[in-house]
Amino acid sequence: MRNPPWLFGILSIPYGVFNGILVVLIPFLLRKHGISPDRIANVIAISSIPNVWYFLWSPVVDTGLLRRTWVLFAAAVSGACGAIAIAAASFSLTQLTLLLLAGNVVAMLLSSACGAVLTTLDPAKRGRASGWYQAGSLGGGALGAGAAIWIADKVPLPILAVAAGSLVFLPALAALLISEDRVQRMGLIPLFRALGRDVWDVVRARATLIGLLFFLSPVGSSAVANLISSVGPDYHASDAQVAWVSGLAGGVLSASGCVLGGFICDRLNRMTSYALAGLLSAIFSAWMALGSPTPFTYAGGYIGYALAAGIAYAAFTALELDVLGKRRHAAGTAYSLLGASGNLPIAYMTWFDGIGYKYSGARGLMAVDSLANAIGGVLLLLFAAYYAREHLQSPRN
């Protein structure tokens, strides 16, 4: 395939922007409506459930239509759901949660379709492609949501909603540049048999079990990003400062971390890269937990945290592609299965961080996140060293 690594930086922007609406803009708007961060955390955690279970409907991207078609469809529908959620931020929390949940169900097909194309790349390009892919998702989402927060008090909500929805859909037009082979048409039963064989090969592989040890851990989950815009008042940060930290600065640093992480993953053991990124996250969340509640603590801590998040996300995708290899039939399904496992820690750590806030405020939220990354990072680093030593000592055939 002739798809350049940078193309994935554009293809991932639609999901990044929708996710930014979900975890940055909506919490900001809800806090403005007087909703407490612990209740906001519940909305985000429930709306993020598709991030864990989307492998159940991801086989649709492997059924014959070109992956670019699924990218365009998912971006259009999820963009519409995000726009309606913004325009109707005064809905009841139940109604808003259901709308965001529905939008996220469709948005996850973006990941499935793009992931299927990623698996076709030459292994020599996968580190860079992983970095660009996560750069577009994290950076594009943070920049789009940050810009939306900045103009939220300057324009009516309907205009903000249309702008945000457009930011989800328009980058998806880059899908027209995807170079892909048309999937061979098969009967329904042979198709599902082929998909089942491909998925079973992934599930039973030893590499998958090792990968899941990393993917299911809290390390590098970067759950603070889901709540950072809602805790700005706890650090006495103004709306402009919150928009800058969670938007422009956070987006640029996340994207830079992703590109840097992709570079590192092509030169350093990807398991080690994964663990080290989690330890870096722990340092900056500890800064926010232990520092005085000032805008400087808020900005300095999250800027470093965003950089670490980018490195962690690039390492996640690079390790996932290593585990998968090249899939003949179930590329999107297999990618989604492992990707979903990696999203589970984001959901449960968002919930745990919310509990930390409920009992000890912003310090408690940051302390919970820091401890999870620190303890998990050390354990994974030890495992990575053990695995590397075992691999070196294995006899060659």
VOVORO-647164 format. One record per residue (C-alpha): y, z, x. Coordinates in nm, 3 decimals, always signed. Example, Ala and Ser with C-alpha at 12.3 -4.5 7.8 and 13.67 -1.06 7.14 Angstrom:
<sites>
{{-0.450; +0.780; +1.230}};
{{-0.106; +0.714; +1.367}};
</sites>
This chain:
<sites>
{{+0.000; +0.000; +0.000}};
{{+0.351; -0.079; +0.120}};
{{+0.534; +0.209; -0.046}};
{{+0.778; +0.363; +0.207}};
{{+0.791; +0.746; +0.233}};
{{+1.157; +0.761; +0.124}};
{{+1.075; +0.600; -0.213}};
{{+0.900; +0.922; -0.318}};
{{+1.225; +1.109; -0.264}};
{{+1.374; +0.910; -0.552}};
{{+1.066; +0.909; -0.774}};
{{+1.051; +1.289; -0.777}};
{{+1.415; +1.337; -0.879}};
{{+1.347; +1.306; -1.258}};
{{+1.102; +1.596; -1.256}};
{{+1.330; +1.790; -1.022}};
{{+1.627; +1.753; -1.255}};
{{+1.424; +1.849; -1.562}};
{{+1.290; +2.151; -1.377}};
{{+1.645; +2.235; -1.270}};
{{+1.749; +2.229; -1.635}};
{{+1.459; +2.459; -1.717}};
{{+1.491; +2.716; -1.439}};
{{+1.860; +2.701; -1.341}};
{{+2.084; +2.564; -1.616}};
{{+1.909; +2.716; -1.918}};
{{+1.898; +3.069; -1.764}};
{{+2.269; +3.034; -1.682}};
{{+2.353; +2.932; -2.038}};
{{+2.135; +3.205; -2.188}};
{{+2.300; +3.471; -1.971}};
{{+2.637; +3.345; -2.099}};
{{+2.500; +3.407; -2.450}};
{{+2.422; +3.769; -2.357}};
{{+2.046; +3.735; -2.299}};
{{+1.911; +3.974; -2.031}};
{{+1.728; +3.837; -1.721}};
{{+1.396; +3.996; -1.817}};
{{+1.399; +3.811; -2.153}};
{{+1.510; +3.493; -1.976}};
{{+1.215; +3.535; -1.740}};
{{+0.981; +3.538; -2.042}};
{{+1.128; +3.210; -2.172}};
{{+1.091; +3.043; -1.833}};
{{+0.739; +3.177; -1.775}};
{{+0.615; +3.048; -2.113}};
{{+0.792; +2.713; -2.075}};
{{+0.629; +2.675; -1.733}};
{{+0.273; +2.707; -1.868}};
{{+0.222; +2.324; -1.849}};
{{+0.275; +2.352; -1.473}};
{{-0.063; +2.525; -1.458}};
{{-0.258; +2.339; -1.727}};
{{-0.129; +1.980; -1.699}};
{{-0.451; +1.864; -1.535}};
{{-0.599; +1.876; -1.887}};
{{-0.392; +1.578; -2.003}};
{{-0.324; +1.414; -1.664}};
{{-0.628; +1.177; -1.697}};
{{-0.411; +0.956; -1.918}};
{{-0.237; +0.825; -1.602}};
{{-0.578; +0.707; -1.472}};
{{-0.675; +0.510; -1.782}};
{{-0.541; +0.166; -1.696}};
{{-0.163; +0.151; -1.737}};
{{+0.042; +0.113; -1.421}};
{{+0.167; +0.445; -1.283}};
{{+0.526; +0.315; -1.295}};
{{+0.492; +0.289; -1.674}};
{{+0.401; +0.657; -1.699}};
{{+0.693; +0.755; -1.475}};
{{+0.940; +0.574; -1.702}};
{{+0.786; +0.710; -2.022}};
{{+0.771; +1.071; -1.904}};
{{+1.127; +1.064; -1.768}};
{{+1.263; +0.929; -2.097}};
{{+1.088; +1.186; -2.319}};
{{+1.146; +1.489; -2.097}};
{{+1.509; +1.390; -2.047}};
{{+1.557; +1.382; -2.423}};
{{+1.397; +1.726; -2.464}};
{{+1.617; +1.871; -2.190}};
{{+1.930; +1.727; -2.347}};
{{+1.846; +1.872; -2.689}};
{{+1.773; +2.214; -2.534}};
{{+2.115; +2.219; -2.366}};
{{+2.300; +2.105; -2.678}};
{{+2.116; +2.371; -2.883}};
{{+2.131; +2.663; -2.639}};
{{+2.226; +2.884; -2.936}};
{{+1.881; +2.828; -3.092}};
{{+1.656; +3.130; -3.129}};
{{+1.461; +3.207; -2.813}};
{{+1.139; +3.105; -2.990}};
{{+1.275; +2.762; -3.088}};
{{+1.425; +2.703; -2.746}};
{{+1.102; +2.804; -2.573}};
{{+0.895; +2.565; -2.784}};
{{+1.134; +2.275; -2.713}};
{{+1.131; +2.338; -2.339}};
{{+0.754; +2.378; -2.347}};
{{+0.713; +2.038; -2.515}};
{{+0.946; +1.872; -2.267}};
{{+0.756; +2.019; -1.976}};
{{+0.421; +1.900; -2.114}};
{{+0.544; +1.540; -2.086}};
{{+0.744; +1.596; -1.764}};
{{+0.427; +1.696; -1.580}};
{{+0.298; +1.339; -1.618}};
{{+0.566; +1.247; -1.364}};
{{+0.384; +1.459; -1.109}};
{{+0.045; +1.313; -1.201}};
{{+0.162; +0.953; -1.174}};
{{+0.356; +0.999; -0.849}};
{{+0.072; +1.203; -0.700}};
{{-0.172; +0.921; -0.771}};
{{+0.048; +0.682; -0.573}};
{{+0.087; +0.936; -0.289}};
{{-0.290; +0.946; -0.237}};
{{-0.291; +0.573; -0.156}};
{{-0.068; +0.620; +0.150}};
{{-0.184; +0.589; +0.508}};
{{-0.261; +0.942; +0.638}};
{{-0.005; +0.889; +0.916}};
{{+0.271; +0.869; +0.653}};
{{+0.162; +1.157; +0.430}};
{{+0.357; +1.431; +0.605}};
{{+0.684; +1.241; +0.579}};
{{+0.610; +1.124; +0.226}};
{{+0.533; +1.483; +0.122}};
{{+0.865; +1.596; +0.267}};
{{+1.062; +1.325; +0.088}};
{{+0.872; +1.383; -0.236}};
{{+0.954; +1.754; -0.241}};
{{+1.308; +1.688; -0.117}};
{{+1.379; +1.476; -0.423}};
{{+1.221; +1.731; -0.655}};
{{+1.383; +2.048; -0.515}};
{{+1.707; +1.902; -0.387}};
{{+1.769; +1.668; -0.678}};
{{+1.692; +1.941; -0.928}};
{{+1.916; +2.199; -0.766}};
{{+2.203; +1.955; -0.716}};
{{+2.180; +1.826; -1.073}};
{{+2.160; +2.174; -1.225}};
{{+2.434; +2.308; -0.998}};
{{+2.665; +2.024; -1.097}};
{{+2.583; +2.094; -1.462}};
{{+2.671; +2.464; -1.420}};
{{+2.999; +2.368; -1.254}};
{{+3.107; +2.150; -1.547}};
{{+2.949; +2.367; -1.818}};
{{+3.280; +2.539; -1.902}};
{{+3.481; +2.218; -1.868}};
{{+3.311; +1.991; -2.124}};
{{+3.150; +2.043; -2.465}};
{{+2.776; +2.115; -2.463}};
{{+2.685; +1.776; -2.623}};
{{+2.850; +1.589; -2.334}};
{{+2.680; +1.816; -2.081}};
{{+2.349; +1.749; -2.258}};
{{+2.387; +1.369; -2.241}};
{{+2.483; +1.386; -1.872}};
{{+2.184; +1.605; -1.786}};
{{+1.942; +1.386; -1.984}};
{{+2.072; +1.076; -1.804}};
{{+2.017; +1.244; -1.467}};
{{+1.652; +1.287; -1.563}};
{{+1.596; +0.925; -1.669}};
{{+1.808; +0.704; -1.442}};
{{+1.633; +0.782; -1.108}};
{{+1.301; +0.694; -1.274}};
{{+1.408; +0.329; -1.268}};
{{+1.306; +0.336; -0.900}};
{{+0.948; +0.327; -1.031}};
{{+0.999; -0.047; -1.071}};
{{+0.981; -0.067; -0.689}};
{{+0.633; +0.087; -0.669}};
{{+0.376; -0.140; -0.509}};
{{+0.043; -0.072; -0.677}};
{{-0.279; -0.247; -0.765}};
{{-0.355; -0.279; -1.131}};
{{-0.628; -0.036; -1.234}};
{{-0.951; -0.209; -1.334}};
{{-1.008; -0.195; -1.708}};
{{-1.325; -0.009; -1.806}};
{{-1.491; +0.096; -2.127}};
{{-1.414; +0.449; -2.245}};
{{-1.752; +0.601; -2.154}};
{{-1.780; +0.436; -1.806}};
{{-1.418; +0.533; -1.741}};
{{-1.474; +0.902; -1.813}};
{{-1.796; +0.900; -1.613}};
{{-1.608; +0.757; -1.313}};
{{-1.327; +1.010; -1.356}};
{{-1.578; +1.292; -1.386}};
{{-1.758; +1.191; -1.065}};
{{-1.432; +1.172; -0.872}};
{{-1.313; +1.510; -0.999}};
{{-1.652; +1.671; -0.931}};
{{-1.642; +1.546; -0.571}};
{{-1.307; +1.723; -0.530}};
{{-1.411; +2.046; -0.704}};
{{-1.730; +2.098; -0.503}};
{{-1.581; +2.018; -0.163}};
{{-1.545; +2.303; +0.090}};
{{-1.196; +2.176; +0.174}};
{{-1.093; +2.235; -0.187}};
{{-1.207; +2.598; -0.181}};
{{-1.008; +2.655; +0.137}};
{{-0.707; +2.479; -0.010}};
{{-0.721; +2.696; -0.323}};
{{-0.699; +3.007; -0.107}};
{{-0.351; +2.886; -0.011}};
{{-0.248; +2.721; -0.338}};
{{-0.328; +3.025; -0.556}};
{{-0.155; +3.276; -0.328}};
{{+0.204; +3.390; -0.395}};
{{+0.304; +3.259; -0.052}};
{{+0.578; +2.998; -0.066}};
{{+0.593; +3.002; -0.448}};
{{+0.972; +3.049; -0.424}};
{{+0.989; +3.210; -0.768}};
{{+1.334; +3.356; -0.694}};
{{+1.469; +3.004; -0.745}};
{{+1.373; +3.029; -1.113}};
{{+1.600; +3.328; -1.167}};
{{+1.870; +3.298; -0.902}};
{{+2.139; +3.167; -1.139}};
{{+2.084; +3.459; -1.380}};
{{+2.129; +3.735; -1.117}};
{{+2.465; +3.613; -0.988}};
{{+2.652; +3.882; -1.189}};
{{+2.441; +4.153; -1.021}};
{{+2.592; +4.047; -0.688}};
{{+2.942; +4.012; -0.840}};
{{+2.930; +3.636; -0.781}};
{{+3.164; +3.416; -0.987}};
{{+3.044; +3.119; -1.192}};
{{+3.173; +2.887; -0.919}};
{{+2.981; +3.080; -0.653}};
{{+2.663; +3.074; -0.862}};
{{+2.701; +2.698; -0.911}};
{{+2.755; +2.647; -0.537}};
{{+2.465; +2.868; -0.426}};
{{+2.206; +2.755; -0.681}};
{{+2.337; +2.398; -0.684}};
{{+2.502; +2.223; -0.390}};
{{+2.412; +2.462; -0.107}};
{{+2.069; +2.550; -0.241}};
{{+1.990; +2.186; -0.317}};
{{+2.096; +2.054; +0.021}};
{{+1.911; +2.331; +0.207}};
{{+1.595; +2.287; -0.006}};
{{+1.596; +1.913; +0.051}};
{{+1.660; +1.961; +0.423}};
{{+1.376; +2.213; +0.437}};
{{+1.145; +1.963; +0.272}};
{{+1.224; +1.686; +0.518}};
{{+1.194; +1.933; +0.806}};
{{+0.868; +2.063; +0.661}};
{{+0.725; +1.711; +0.640}};
{{+0.815; +1.656; +1.006}};
{{+0.654; +1.989; +1.102}};
{{+0.338; +1.915; +0.904}};
{{+0.281; +1.595; +1.103}};
{{+0.292; +1.799; +1.425}};
{{+0.159; +2.146; +1.341}};
{{-0.149; +2.272; +1.158}};
{{-0.060; +2.251; +0.789}};
{{-0.219; +2.584; +0.704}};
{{-0.009; +2.754; +0.971}};
{{+0.304; +2.577; +0.845}};
{{+0.228; +2.700; +0.493}};
{{+0.191; +3.064; +0.600}};
{{+0.498; +3.064; +0.824}};
{{+0.714; +2.925; +0.543}};
{{+0.606; +3.217; +0.323}};
{{+0.700; +3.468; +0.592}};
{{+1.041; +3.304; +0.626}};
{{+1.088; +3.339; +0.248}};
{{+1.001; +3.709; +0.274}};
{{+1.276; +3.765; +0.532}};
{{+1.552; +3.624; +0.314}};
{{+1.438; +3.787; -0.011}};
{{+1.428; +4.116; +0.182}};
{{+1.789; +4.047; +0.285}};
{{+1.885; +4.019; -0.083}};
{{+1.684; +4.330; -0.172}};
{{+1.829; +4.553; +0.100}};
{{+2.181; +4.413; +0.136}};
{{+2.485; +4.537; -0.051}};
{{+2.538; +4.371; -0.392}};
{{+2.808; +4.128; -0.277}};
{{+2.859; +3.751; -0.307}};
{{+2.792; +3.726; +0.069}};
{{+2.448; +3.885; +0.031}};
{{+2.377; +3.656; -0.264}};
{{+2.489; +3.338; -0.087}};
{{+2.352; +3.411; +0.259}};
{{+2.016; +3.529; +0.132}};
{{+1.952; +3.244; -0.107}};
{{+2.067; +2.972; +0.133}};
{{+1.799; +3.087; +0.379}};
{{+1.547; +3.130; +0.098}};
{{+1.612; +2.773; -0.021}};
{{+1.547; +2.634; +0.328}};
{{+1.219; +2.826; +0.348}};
{{+1.124; +2.704; +0.000}};
{{+1.166; +2.343; +0.108}};
{{+0.940; +2.389; +0.411}};
{{+0.678; +2.563; +0.194}};
{{+0.677; +2.292; -0.072}};
{{+0.639; +2.013; +0.185}};
{{+0.350; +2.202; +0.346}};
{{+0.189; +2.244; +0.004}};
{{+0.192; +1.872; -0.074}};
{{+0.077; +1.772; +0.275}};
{{-0.214; +2.018; +0.260}};
{{-0.300; +1.899; -0.092}};
{{-0.319; +1.536; +0.020}};
{{-0.542; +1.639; +0.311}};
{{-0.778; +1.814; +0.071}};
{{-0.789; +1.519; -0.172}};
{{-0.833; +1.226; +0.060}};
{{-0.832; +0.889; -0.118}};
{{-0.960; +0.885; -0.476}};
{{-1.096; +0.566; -0.627}};
{{-1.067; +0.646; -0.999}};
{{-0.921; +0.992; -1.064}};
{{-0.628; +0.999; -0.821}};
{{-0.381; +1.132; -1.078}};
{{-0.629; +1.376; -1.230}};
{{-0.746; +1.519; -0.897}};
{{-0.389; +1.549; -0.769}};
{{-0.288; +1.726; -1.090}};
{{-0.582; +1.965; -1.069}};
{{-0.478; +2.094; -0.728}};
{{-0.108; +2.071; -0.809}};
{{-0.163; +2.284; -1.118}};
{{-0.332; +2.551; -0.912}};
{{-0.026; +2.563; -0.689}};
{{+0.202; +2.606; -0.988}};
{{+0.017; +2.913; -1.113}};
{{+0.177; +3.142; -0.850}};
{{+0.523; +3.017; -0.953}};
{{+0.454; +3.129; -1.311}};
{{+0.302; +3.467; -1.230}};
{{+0.558; +3.546; -0.958}};
{{+0.843; +3.459; -1.197}};
{{+0.692; +3.712; -1.436}};
{{+0.640; +3.975; -1.166}};
{{+0.993; +3.921; -1.035}};
{{+1.121; +3.968; -1.389}};
{{+0.935; +4.299; -1.411}};
{{+1.093; +4.400; -1.081}};
{{+1.434; +4.332; -1.234}};
{{+1.350; +4.525; -1.549}};
{{+1.278; +4.845; -1.355}};
{{+1.504; +4.819; -1.048}};
{{+1.755; +4.541; -1.112}};
{{+1.817; +4.263; -0.863}};
{{+1.693; +4.478; -0.573}};
{{+1.360; +4.525; -0.748}};
{{+1.328; +4.153; -0.821}};
{{+1.388; +4.060; -0.458}};
{{+1.167; +4.340; -0.323}};
{{+0.869; +4.225; -0.532}};
{{+0.910; +3.868; -0.409}};
{{+0.953; +3.974; -0.046}};
{{+0.645; +4.196; -0.039}};
{{+0.425; +3.929; -0.200}};
{{+0.532; +3.666; +0.054}};
{{+0.509; +3.900; +0.352}};
{{+0.163; +4.040; +0.280}};
{{+0.022; +3.705; +0.168}};
{{+0.182; +3.520; +0.459}};
{{+0.026; +3.749; +0.720}};
{{-0.319; +3.718; +0.561}};
{{-0.299; +3.338; +0.541}};
{{-0.173; +3.316; +0.898}};
{{-0.476; +3.513; +1.014}};
{{-0.705; +3.286; +0.811}};
{{-0.541; +2.973; +0.953}};
{{-0.600; +3.103; +1.307}};
{{-0.963; +3.187; +1.225}};
{{-1.022; +2.845; +1.065}};
{{-0.868; +2.662; +1.361}};
{{-1.087; +2.858; +1.605}};
{{-1.399; +2.792; +1.395}};
{{-1.317; +2.422; +1.378}};
{{-1.273; +2.398; +1.755}};
{{-1.604; +2.574; +1.814}};
{{-1.802; +2.354; +1.572}};
{{-2.041; +2.113; +1.748}};
{{-1.950; +1.747; +1.731}};
{{-2.199; +1.506; +1.577}};
</sites>
